[in-house]
Amino acid sequence: MNKKTYNAAAVKFNLWMPETKKVCKLRQDGMTIRQIRQKNNEYDIFDAPSEEYSRTIMSVIAKRLDAGGGSFVPLFLRSDERGQKQLCLITCMLTDPLFYDFTTELIGAKLRCGLYEFDDKDVSQFWERERAKVEKIAQLNNNTIDVLTRAYKRYLSNAGITDNNRGVRAIYPLVISRDIANWISRKRIKEVLYALTGKEDGKSSTQPKN
């Protein structure tokens, strides 16, 4: 992972899997990110509630695709729906260090201990630790923390990593394709697997290639 730069921008973001798929298909058709931006500015390809929000979606997806690298688009498009959600989640982690830490402590650390759920107390303790060690997070008000928590929980449930129950949330062991596992290995981001599985290599969570 690159040097961490924390911010609270994710209060406005989502997993955006269908939107990512739309951008990936346009990339596959030969359009550049710049051309897709222009197309979105003219036609709002995401059918967003406002032009500003549509531009936000495009900007964030462009950043996530850049983090995924040149092999991301073909991998995404040949993956099934579950794999596409997982790839969106991974790029969220690569572009949002705070979400990466949230996932590591609420998912990876729990699974490493053989635990398959987390609750509001776990979430509160996470924010207490972050506020104690990161000044920028300490300056966030409680409302922003609450909105960030909802956003991060939504990422995880939409990607199929947890359920979306209130209070106690079940954690589902990650099952990824060998195609995605190999991509993770090539990109040297195995720490992402640790954050999602509690294991250094994630091998026990990899399904056989069909």
Secondary structure as the mmCIF struct_conf table of DSSP 4:
data_model
#
loop_
_struct_conf.conf_type_id
_struct_conf.id
_struct_conf.beg_label_comp_id
_struct_conf.beg_label_asym_id
_struct_conf.beg_label_seq_id
_struct_conf.end_label_comp_id
_struct_conf.end_label_asym_id
_struct_conf.end_label_seq_id
HELX_LH_PP_P HELX_LH_PP_P1 ASN A 2 LYS A 4
HELX_RH_3T_P HELX_RH_3T_P1 ALA A 9 LYS A 12
HELX_RH_AL_P HELX_RH_AL_P1 MET A 17 GLN A 28
TURN_TY1_P TURN_TY1_P1 ASP A 29 GLY A 30
HELX_RH_AL_P HELX_RH_AL_P2 ILE A 33 TYR A 43
TURN_TY1_P TURN_TY1_P2 ILE A 45 PHE A 46
BEND BEND1 PRO A 49 SER A 50
HELX_RH_AL_P HELX_RH_AL_P3 GLU A 51 GLY A 68
TURN_TY1_P TURN_TY1_P3 GLY A 70 SER A 71
HELX_RH_AL_P HELX_RH_AL_P4 PHE A 72 ARG A 78
BEND BEND2 SER A 79 SER A 79
HELX_RH_AL_P HELX_RH_AL_P5 GLU A 81 THR A 95
HELX_RH_AL_P HELX_RH_AL_P6 PRO A 97 THR A 103
HELX_RH_PI_P HELX_RH_PI_P1 THR A 104 GLY A 108
HELX_RH_AL_P HELX_RH_AL_P7 ALA A 109 ARG A 112
TURN_TY1_P TURN_TY1_P4 CYS A 113 GLY A 114
STRN STRN1 GLU A 117 PHE A 118
HELX_RH_AL_P HELX_RH_AL_P8 ASP A 120 LYS A 133
HELX_RH_AL_P HELX_RH_AL_P9 GLU A 135 ALA A 138
TURN_TY1_P TURN_TY1_P5 GLN A 139 GLN A 139
BEND BEND3 LEU A 140 LEU A 140
HELX_RH_AL_P HELX_RH_AL_P10 ASN A 142 ASN A 158
TURN_TY1_P TURN_TY1_P6 ALA A 159 GLY A 160
BEND BEND4 ILE A 161 ILE A 161
STRN STRN2 THR A 162 THR A 162
BEND BEND5 ARG A 166 VAL A 168
STRN STRN3 ARG A 169 ALA A 170
STRN STRN4 ILE A 171 ILE A 171
HELX_LH_PP_P HELX_LH_PP_P2 TYR A 172 LEU A 174
STRN STRN5 ILE A 176 ILE A 176
HELX_RH_AL_P HELX_RH_AL_P11 ARG A 178 LYS A 187
TURN_TY1_P TURN_TY1_P7 ARG A 188 ARG A 188
HELX_RH_AL_P HELX_RH_AL_P12 LYS A 190 THR A 197
BEND BEND6 GLY A 198 ASP A 201
HELX_RH_3T_P HELX_RH_3T_P2 LYS A 203 SER A 205
STRN STRN6 THR A 206 THR A 206
HELX_LH_PP_P HELX_LH_PP_P3 GLN A 207 LYS A 209
#
